Amino acid sequence: QEALDIYHVKMEFHEKEKDALADAAREIVETNIIFGIVLAAVYEQPKTANGMNSLDYFLVASSILAPQNNRLKFLAGGGIATNTNYLLRLIGHCTCSHLVLMSSEMTCHDDYTSYGTKLLDGMQSLPSIQSICGAIRMGKEIANSTPVTITKEFDEATVM
């Protein structure tokens, strides 16, 4: 809602929507809005025990290529690791930007250090971060492994 409010205010001062969007984007970057959105996704808990949250579904969906000829294809292991690493880096950049913004708002260094340590320690143990790091490791392992050759023969007894 806050981002929309910023956009509507900018529309009052610009004749072209393109200029208002650019001005609003510049202002939104200087707030904690983007960090809040990313943080909400990272902290989201699964709906069921040992279930998946939105980031887990995103990781799966981003590993699938668009259907061609009614067939789904998966990215190669290196592609999965690379794309997942982009997500981890985005979360890291959002967190760093948030800490920079908070440093200008906090006056006591000890409070700031305590806040930053608590935030980073808490994020490292989140299931979402563990899923992301696991997907990166899995993608790298797949990329570095050698494919196994399997020979299949036709067996009439198994055909109906």
C-alpha positions in Angstrom: 0.0 0.0 0.0 2.8 2.4 0.8 4.4 1.9 -2.6 1.0 2.7 -4.2 0.7 5.9 -2.1 4.1 7.0 -3.3 3.2 6.3 -6.9 -0.1 8.3 -6.6 1.7 11.3 -5.1 4.3 11.2 -7.9 1.5 11.1 -10.5 0.2 14.5 -9.2 3.6 16.1 -10.0 4.3 14.5 -13.4 2.4 14.8 -16.7 3.8 11.5 -18.0 3.3 8.2 -16.2 6.7 7.1 -17.2 8.3 10.0 -15.3 6.1 9.3 -12.3 7.1 5.6 -12.3 10.8 6.5 -12.4 10.4 9.0 -9.6 8.4 6.6 -7.5 10.9 3.8 -8.0 13.8 6.1 -6.9 11.9 6.9 -3.7 10.8 3.3 -3.0 14.4 2.1 -3.2 15.2 4.6 -0.3 12.6 2.9 1.9 12.3 -0.5 3.5 9.3 -1.5 1.3 11.3 -4.0 -0.9 13.0 -5.5 2.1 9.7 -5.9 3.8 8.3 -7.8 0.8 11.3 -10.1 0.6 11.4 -10.6 4.3 7.8 -11.6 4.4 8.5 -14.2 1.8 11.6 -15.5 3.5 9.8 -15.8 6.9 6.7 -17.4 5.5 6.0 -20.7 7.2 4.7 -23.7 5.4 0.9 -24.4 5.7 1.5 -28.1 6.6 4.2 -30.0 8.6 7.3 -30.4 6.4 5.4 -28.6 3.6 6.5 -26.0 1.2 6.1 -22.2 1.3 6.0 -19.7 -1.6 9.8 -19.5 -1.9 10.0 -23.3 -2.2 7.3 -23.3 -4.9 9.2 -20.5 -6.7 12.4 -22.6 -6.6 10.6 -25.5 -8.2 8.9 -23.3 -10.8 12.1 -21.5 -11.8 13.7 -24.8 -12.5 11.2 -25.8 -15.1 11.4 -24.5 -18.7 8.3 -23.4 -20.5 6.4 -26.4 -22.1 7.3 -27.1 -25.7 5.5 -29.8 -27.7 3.5 -30.6 -24.5 6.7 -31.6 -22.6 8.2 -30.0 -19.6 12.0 -29.7 -19.4 14.1 -29.0 -16.4 17.1 -26.7 -16.3 20.5 -28.4 -16.0 22.0 -28.5 -12.6 24.2 -25.5 -13.2 21.3 -23.5 -14.3 19.3 -24.4 -11.2 22.3 -23.5 -9.0 22.8 -20.2 -10.8 19.2 -19.0 -10.7 18.9 -20.1 -7.0 22.1 -18.2 -6.2 20.5 -15.1 -7.8 17.6 -15.4 -5.3 20.0 -15.8 -2.4 22.0 -12.7 -3.5 18.8 -10.7 -3.9 17.9 -11.5 -0.3 21.4 -10.6 0.8 21.3 -7.3 -1.0 17.8 -6.4 0.4 19.1 -7.2 3.9 22.2 -5.1 3.5 20.1 -2.2 2.1 17.8 -2.5 5.1 20.8 -2.4 7.5 22.2 0.7 5.8 18.8 2.4 6.1 18.5 1.4 9.7 22.0 2.8 10.5 20.8 6.2 9.6 17.7 5.9 11.9 19.5 4.4 14.9 21.6 6.6 17.1 23.2 4.0 19.4 25.9 1.8 17.8 25.4 -1.0 20.3 21.6 -1.1 19.5 22.4 -1.2 15.8 25.0 -4.0 16.2 22.6 -6.0 18.4 19.7 -5.4 15.9 21.9 -6.5 12.9 23.3 -9.5 14.6 19.8 -10.7 15.7 18.4 -10.1 12.2 21.3 -12.0 10.5 21.4 -14.9 13.0 17.6 -15.3 12.7 17.7 -15.3 8.9 20.5 -17.9 8.6 18.4 -20.6 10.4 15.1 -20.0 8.4 13.7 -23.0 6.5 13.5 -20.8 3.3 17.2 -20.0 3.5 18.0 -23.6 4.1 15.9 -24.6 1.1 17.7 -22.0 -1.1 21.2 -23.2 0.0 20.2 -26.8 -0.4 19.0 -26.1 -4.0 22.3 -24.4 -4.8 24.3 -27.4 -3.4 22.1 -29.9 -5.3 22.4 -28.0 -8.5 26.2 -27.8 -8.2 26.4 -31.6 -7.4 24.2 -32.4 -10.4 26.3 -30.1 -12.7 29.6 -31.7 -11.5 28.4 -35.3 -11.7 28.9 -37.6 -14.7 25.7 -39.0 -16.2 25.2 -42.8 -15.8 24.6 -44.7 -19.0 21.6 -47.0 -18.8 20.9 -49.7 -21.3 17.3 -50.7 -21.7 16.0 -53.7 -23.5 12.5 -54.5 -24.7 10.7 -57.1 -22.6 7.4 -58.4 -24.1 6.3 -59.8 -20.7 6.0 -56.3 -19.3 4.0 -54.8 -22.2 0.2 -55.1 -21.9 
